[in-house]
């Protein structure tokens, strides 16, 4: 399924950290994203739980009428600050890889907000799967400081990873 400019999205998966981070701008951006998803009458798929930026996105979308599906691994369920699933449906899965697979099955596109190593793992997995043509769903991620450059390390013939190559990637999600 090729992504085309006229493609209609219905389910957007947003992945972010389990904490709020240091900057209130991240919280504001998460809330704005949830509101924007609802305003466009889209459904939200996210990493589940009632903590961090994920909570901000899911609450903002749910309050404004979006259907919300949280997909959370069983191991993270006890870490959740609340057992209240008032922000939509919740799917508990066996592990992190199943979580990513279920997100891929339920979403038409992915948006990554600032996060932790689990967020980075999901980004790398989904980007790798796109590279391998397992899926062709759009992935939006804005790294800092240069939002369009990723530095990939490549080992030399002698095994040292002293060379790096910069790649310019346009990862803009256009709704």
C-alpha positions as protocol buffer text, in pm:
chain_id: "A"
residue {
  index: 1
  type: UNK
  ca { x: 0 y: 0 z: 0 }
}
residue {
  index: 2
  type: UNK
  ca { x: 185 y: 303 z: -127 }
}
residue {
  index: 3
  type: UNK
  ca { x: 152 y: 639 z: 40 }
}
residue {
  index: 4
  type: UNK
  ca { x: 14 y: 898 z: -198 }
}
residue {
  index: 5
  type: UNK
  ca { x: -45 y: 1270 z: -151 }
}
residue {
  index: 6
  type: UNK
  ca { x: -422 y: 1215 z: -169 }
}
residue {
  index: 7
  type: UNK
  ca { x: -421 y: 935 z: 86 }
}
residue {
  index: 8
  type: UNK
  ca { x: -684 y: 965 z: 356 }
}
residue {
  index: 9
  type: UNK
  ca { x: -580 y: 891 z: 712 }
}
residue {
  index: 10
  type: UNK
  ca { x: -824 y: 768 z: 972 }
}
residue {
  index: 11
  type: UNK
  ca { x: -606 y: 629 z: 1252 }
}
residue {
  index: 12
  type: UNK
  ca { x: -296 y: 817 z: 1367 }
}
residue {
  index: 13
  type: UNK
  ca { x: -50 y: 654 z: 1607 }
}
residue {
  index: 14
  type: UNK
  ca { x: 135 y: 892 z: 1838 }
}
residue {
  index: 15
  type: UNK
  ca { x: 433 y: 766 z: 2034 }
}
residue {
  index: 16
  type: UNK
  ca { x: 612 y: 961 z: 2305 }
}
residue {
  index: 17
  type: UNK
  ca { x: 776 y: 925 z: 2642 }
}
residue {
  index: 18
  type: UNK
  ca { x: 632 y: 792 z: 2964 }
}
residue {
  index: 19
  type: UNK
  ca { x: 720 y: 1123 z: 3133 }
}
residue {
  index: 20
  type: UNK
  ca { x: 649 y: 1490 z: 3062 }
}
residue {
  index: 21
  type: UNK
  ca { x: 1007 y: 1590 z: 3002 }
}
residue {
  index: 22
  type: UNK
  ca { x: 1168 y: 1913 z: 3118 }
}
residue {
  index: 23
  type: UNK
  ca { x: 993 y: 2156 z: 2890 }
}
residue {
  index: 24
  type: UNK
  ca { x: 637 y: 2281 z: 2917 }
}
residue {
  index: 25
  type: UNK
  ca { x: 647 y: 2332 z: 2539 }
}
residue {
  index: 26
  type: UNK
  ca { x: 640 y: 1952 z: 2500 }
}
residue {
  index: 27
  type: UNK
  ca { x: 322 y: 1932 z: 2708 }
}
residue {
  index: 28
  type: UNK
  ca { x: 161 y: 2214 z: 2508 }
}
residue {
  index: 29
  type: UNK
  ca { x: 259 y: 2048 z: 2181 }
}
residue {
  index: 30
  type: UNK
  ca { x: 115 y: 1715 z: 2297 }
}
residue {
  index: 31
  type: UNK
  ca { x: -216 y: 1876 z: 2393 }
}
residue {
  index: 32
  type: UNK
  ca { x: -227 y: 2070 z: 2065 }
}
residue {
  index: 33
  type: UNK
  ca { x: -163 y: 1749 z: 1871 }
}
residue {
  index: 34
  type: UNK
  ca { x: -447 y: 1570 z: 2051 }
}
residue {
  index: 35
  type: UNK
  ca { x: -680 y: 1861 z: 1977 }
}
residue {
  index: 36
  type: UNK
  ca { x: -572 y: 1865 z: 1612 }
}
residue {
  index: 37
  type: UNK
  ca { x: -636 y: 1492 z: 1576 }
}
residue {
  index: 38
  type: UNK
  ca { x: -987 y: 1536 z: 1715 }
}
residue {
  index: 39
  type: UNK
  ca { x: -1056 y: 1846 z: 1503 }
}
residue {
  index: 40
  type: UNK
  ca { x: -974 y: 1644 z: 1191 }
}
residue {
  index: 41
  type: UNK
  ca { x: -1207 y: 1366 z: 1311 }
}
residue {
  index: 42
  type: UNK
  ca { x: -920 y: 1117 z: 1325 }
}
residue {
  index: 43
  type: UNK
  ca { x: -880 y: 830 z: 1568 }
}
residue {
  index: 44
  type: UNK
  ca { x: -580 y: 803 z: 1799 }
}
residue {
  index: 45
  type: UNK
  ca { x: -368 y: 496 z: 1861 }
}
residue {
  index: 46
  type: UNK
  ca { x: -97 y: 540 z: 2125 }
}
residue {
  index: 47
  type: UNK
  ca { x: 131 y: 349 z: 2357 }
}
residue {
  index: 48
  type: UNK
  ca { x: -127 y: 319 z: 2632 }
}
residue {
  index: 49
  type: UNK
  ca { x: -109 y: 426 z: 2991 }
}
residue {
  index: 50
  type: UNK
  ca { x: -201 y: 737 z: 3181 }
}
residue {
  index: 51
  type: UNK
  ca { x: 138 y: 900 z: 3216 }
}
residue {
  index: 52
  type: UNK
  ca { x: 350 y: 1154 z: 3039 }
}
residue {
  index: 53
  type: UNK
  ca { x: 303 y: 1313 z: 2700 }
}
residue {
  index: 54
  type: UNK
  ca { x: 99 y: 1011 z: 2587 }
}
residue {
  index: 55
  type: UNK
  ca { x: -159 y: 1096 z: 2850 }
}
residue {
  index: 56
  type: UNK
  ca { x: -173 y: 1458 z: 2731 }
}
residue {
  index: 57
  type: UNK
  ca { x: -232 y: 1359 z: 2366 }
}
residue {
  index: 58
  type: UNK
  ca { x: -488 y: 1090 z: 2450 }
}
residue {
  index: 59
  type: UNK
  ca { x: -689 y: 1307 z: 2692 }
}
residue {
  index: 60
  type: UNK
  ca { x: -699 y: 1603 z: 2452 }
}
residue {
  index: 61
  type: UNK
  ca { x: -814 y: 1381 z: 2163 }
}
residue {
  index: 62
  type: UNK
  ca { x: -1066 y: 1183 z: 2371 }
}
residue {
  index: 63
  type: UNK
  ca { x: -1226 y: 1488 z: 2536 }
}
residue {
  index: 64
  type: UNK
  ca { x: -1290 y: 1633 z: 2190 }
}
residue {
  index: 65
  type: UNK
  ca { x: -1454 y: 1317 z: 2058 }
}
residue {
  index: 66
  type: UNK
  ca { x: -1182 y: 1103 z: 1902 }
}
residue {
  index: 67
  type: UNK
  ca { x: -1184 y: 729 z: 1942 }
}
residue {
  index: 68
  type: UNK
  ca { x: -871 y: 635 z: 2137 }
}
residue {
  index: 69
  type: UNK
  ca { x: -692 y: 300 z: 2154 }
}
residue {
  index: 70
  type: UNK
  ca { x: -403 y: 255 z: 2395 }
}
residue {
  index: 71
  type: UNK
  ca { x: -177 y: -45 z: 2332 }
}
residue {
  index: 72
  type: UNK
  ca { x: 30 y: -129 z: 2638 }
}
residue {
  index: 73
  type: UNK
  ca { x: 260 y: -423 z: 2713 }
}
residue {
  index: 74
  type: UNK
  ca { x: 162 y: -629 z: 3016 }
}
residue {
  index: 75
  type: UNK
  ca { x: 497 y: -550 z: 3182 }
}
residue {
  index: 76
  type: UNK
  ca { x: 424 y: -175 z: 3175 }
}
residue {
  index: 77
  type: UNK
  ca { x: 68 y: -205 z: 3307 }
}
residue {
  index: 78
  type: UNK
  ca { x: 175 y: -201 z: 3677 }
}
residue {
  index: 79
  type: UNK
  ca { x: 382 y: 115 z: 3614 }
}
residue {
  index: 80
  type: UNK
  ca { x: 73 y: 299 z: 3498 }
}
residue {
  index: 81
  type: UNK
  ca { x: -16 y: 575 z: 3744 }
}
residue {
  index: 82
  type: UNK
  ca { x: -383 y: 486 z: 3728 }
}
residue {
  index: 83
  type: UNK
  ca { x: -596 y: 189 z: 3629 }
}
residue {
  index: 84
  type: UNK
  ca { x: -854 y: 434 z: 3491 }
}
residue {
  index: 85
  type: UNK
  ca { x: -892 y: 376 z: 3119 }
}
residue {
  index: 86
  type: UNK
  ca { x: -1136 y: 663 z: 3078 }
}
residue {
  index: 87
  type: UNK
  ca { x: -951 y: 782 z: 2769 }
}
residue {
  index: 88
  type: UNK
  ca { x: -1082 y: 508 z: 2543 }
}
residue {
  index: 89
  type: UNK
  ca { x: -1010 y: 144 z: 2481 }
}
residue {
  index: 90
  type: UNK
  ca { x: -703 y: -40 z: 2602 }
}
residue {
  index: 91
  type: UNK
  ca { x: -533 y: -341 z: 2446 }
}
residue {
  index: 92
  type: UNK
  ca { x: -287 y: -524 z: 2671 }
}
residue {
  index: 93
  type: UNK
  ca { x: -23 y: -717 z: 2474 }
}
residue {
  index: 94
  type: UNK
  ca { x: 252 y: -957 z: 2577 }
}
residue {
  index: 95
  type: UNK
  ca { x: 556 y: -743 z: 2495 }
}
residue {
  index: 96
  type: UNK
  ca { x: 713 y: -446 z: 2322 }
}
residue {
  index: 97
  type: UNK
  ca { x: 744 y: -606 z: 1976 }
}
residue {
  index: 98
  type: UNK
  ca { x: 380 y: -715 z: 1982 }
}
residue {
  index: 99
  type: UNK
  ca { x: 291 y: -359 z: 2079 }
}
residue {
  index: 100
  type: UNK
  ca { x: 468 y: -219 z: 1773 }
}
residue {
  index: 101
  type: UNK
  ca { x: 307 y: -482 z: 1551 }
}
residue {
  index: 102
  type: UNK
  ca { x: -41 y: -400 z: 1685 }
}
residue {
  index: 103
  type: UNK
  ca { x: 24 y: -28 z: 1636 }
}
residue {
  index: 104
  type: UNK
  ca { x: 121 y: -100 z: 1276 }
}
residue {
  index: 105
  type: UNK
  ca { x: -198 y: -303 z: 1231 }
}
residue {
  index: 106
  type: UNK
  ca { x: -422 y: -28 z: 1374 }
}
residue {
  index: 107
  type: UNK
  ca { x: -261 y: 292 z: 1237 }
}
residue {
  index: 108
  type: UNK
  ca { x: -240 y: 460 z: 897 }
}
residue {
  index: 109
  type: UNK
  ca { x: 49 y: 690 z: 994 }
}
residue {
  index: 110
  type: UNK
  ca { x: 286 y: 753 z: 1286 }
}
residue {
  index: 111
  type: UNK
  ca { x: 388 y: 1068 z: 1472 }
}
residue {
  index: 112
  type: UNK
  ca { x: 674 y: 1058 z: 1721 }
}
residue {
  index: 113
  type: UNK
  ca { x: 708 y: 1315 z: 1998 }
}
residue {
  index: 114
  type: UNK
  ca { x: 1006 y: 1348 z: 2235 }
}
residue {
  index: 115
  type: UNK
  ca { x: 1046 y: 1025 z: 2424 }
}
residue {
  index: 116
  type: UNK
  ca { x: 1270 y: 769 z: 2581 }
}
residue {
  index: 117
  type: UNK
  ca { x: 1457 y: 461 z: 2460 }
}
residue {
  index: 118
  type: UNK
  ca { x: 1130 y: 271 z: 2406 }
}
residue {
  index: 119
  type: UNK
  ca { x: 1014 y: 554 z: 2178 }
}
residue {
  index: 120
  type: UNK
  ca { x: 1343 y: 539 z: 1990 }
}
residue {
  index: 121
  type: UNK
  ca { x: 1310 y: 159 z: 1961 }
}
residue {
  index: 122
  type: UNK
  ca { x: 963 y: 195 z: 1808 }
}
residue {
  index: 123
  type: UNK
  ca { x: 1088 y: 463 z: 1566 }
}
residue {
  index: 124
  type: UNK
  ca { x: 1382 y: 250 z: 1456 }
}
residue {
  index: 125
  type: UNK
  ca { x: 1166 y: -62 z: 1420 }
}
residue {
  index: 126
  type: UNK
  ca { x: 900 y: 113 z: 1213 }
}
residue {
  index: 127
  type: UNK
  ca { x: 1160 y: 294 z: 1002 }
}
residue {
  index: 128
  type: UNK
  ca { x: 1345 y: -35 z: 943 }
}
residue {
  index: 129
  type: UNK
  ca { x: 1022 y: -210 z: 846 }
}
residue {
  index: 130
  type: UNK
  ca { x: 946 y: 73 z: 603 }
}
residue {
  index: 131
  type: UNK
  ca { x: 1295 y: 38 z: 455 }
}
residue {
  index: 132
  type: UNK
  ca { x: 1235 y: -336 z: 411 }
}
residue {
  index: 133
  type: UNK
  ca { x: 895 y: -265 z: 249 }
}
residue {
  index: 134
  type: UNK
  ca { x: 705 y: -438 z: 530 }
}
residue {
  index: 135
  type: UNK
  ca { x: 489 y: -126 z: 537 }
}
residue {
  index: 136
  type: UNK
  ca { x: 471 y: 206 z: 354 }
}
residue {
  index: 137
  type: UNK
  ca { x: 295 y: 413 z: 618 }
}
residue {
  index: 138
  type: UNK
  ca { x: 422 y: 767 z: 680 }
}
residue {
  index: 139
  type: UNK
  ca { x: 639 y: 833 z: 985 }
}
residue {
  index: 140
  type: UNK
  ca { x: 675 y: 1188 z: 1120 }
}
residue {
  index: 141
  type: UNK
  ca { x: 960 y: 1269 z: 1358 }
}
residue {
  index: 142
  type: UNK
  ca { x: 1141 y: 1594 z: 1419 }
}
residue {
  index: 143
  type: UNK
  ca { x: 1482 y: 1545 z: 1580 }
}
residue {
  index: 144
  type: UNK
  ca { x: 1682 y: 1837 z: 1710 }
}
residue {
  index: 145
  type: UNK
  ca { x: 1882 y: 2045 z: 1632 }
}
residue {
  index: 146
  type: UNK
  ca { x: 1858 y: 1992 z: 1254 }
}
residue {
  index: 147
  type: UNK
  ca { x: 1511 y: 1847 z: 1183 }
}
residue {
  index: 148
  type: UNK
  ca { x: 1606 y: 1693 z: 850 }
}
residue {
  index: 149
  type: UNK
  ca { x: 1947 y: 1534 z: 910 }
}
residue {
  index: 150
  type: UNK
  ca { x: 2023 y: 1199 z: 1063 }
}
residue {
  index: 151
  type: UNK
  ca { x: 2379 y: 1080 z: 1116 }
}
residue {
  index: 152
  type: UNK
  ca { x: 2423 y: 710 z: 1058 }
}
residue {
  index: 153
  type: UNK
  ca { x: 2743 y: 538 z: 1170 }
}
residue {
  index: 154
  type: UNK
  ca { x: 2894 y: 289 z: 929 }
}
residue {
  index: 155
  type: UNK
  ca { x: 3188 y: 64 z: 1027 }
}
residue {
  index: 156
  type: UNK
  ca { x: 3510 y: 71 z: 823 }
}
residue {
  index: 157
  type: UNK
  ca { x: 3656 y: -244 z: 675 }
}
residue {
  index: 158
  type: UNK
  ca { x: 3865 y: -274 z: 992 }
}
residue {
  index: 159
  type: UNK
  ca { x: 3552 y: -275 z: 1211 }
}
residue {
  index: 160
  type: UNK
  ca { x: 3586 y: 81 z: 1347 }
}
residue {
  index: 161
  type: UNK
  ca { x: 3282 y: 302 z: 1319 }
}
residue {
  index: 162
  type: UNK
  ca { x: 3482 y: 619 z: 1269 }
}
residue {
  index: 163
  type: UNK
  ca { x: 3315 y: 715 z: 943 }
}
residue {
  index: 164
  type: UNK
  ca { x: 2968 y: 860 z: 934 }
}
residue {
  index: 165
  type: UNK
  ca { x: 2742 y: 961 z: 653 }
}
residue {
  index: 166
  type: UNK
  ca { x: 2470 y: 1225 z: 674 }
}
residue {
  index: 167
  type: UNK
  ca { x: 2137 y: 1159 z: 510 }
}
residue {
  index: 168
  type: UNK
  ca { x: 1874 y: 1424 z: 439 }
}
residue {
  index: 169
  type: UNK
  ca { x: 1530 y: 1274 z: 497 }
}
residue {
  index: 170
  type: UNK
  ca { x: 1193 y: 1442 z: 455 }
}
residue {
  index: 171
  type: UNK
  ca { x: 978 y: 1284 z: 725 }
}
residue {
  index: 172
  type: UNK
  ca { x: 701 y: 1543 z: 722 }
}
residue {
  index: 173
  type: UNK
  ca { x: 350 y: 1403 z: 775 }
}
residue {
  index: 174
  type: UNK
  ca { x: 108 y: 1598 z: 563 }
}
residue {
  index: 175
  type: UNK
  ca { x: -254 y: 1560 z: 674 }
}
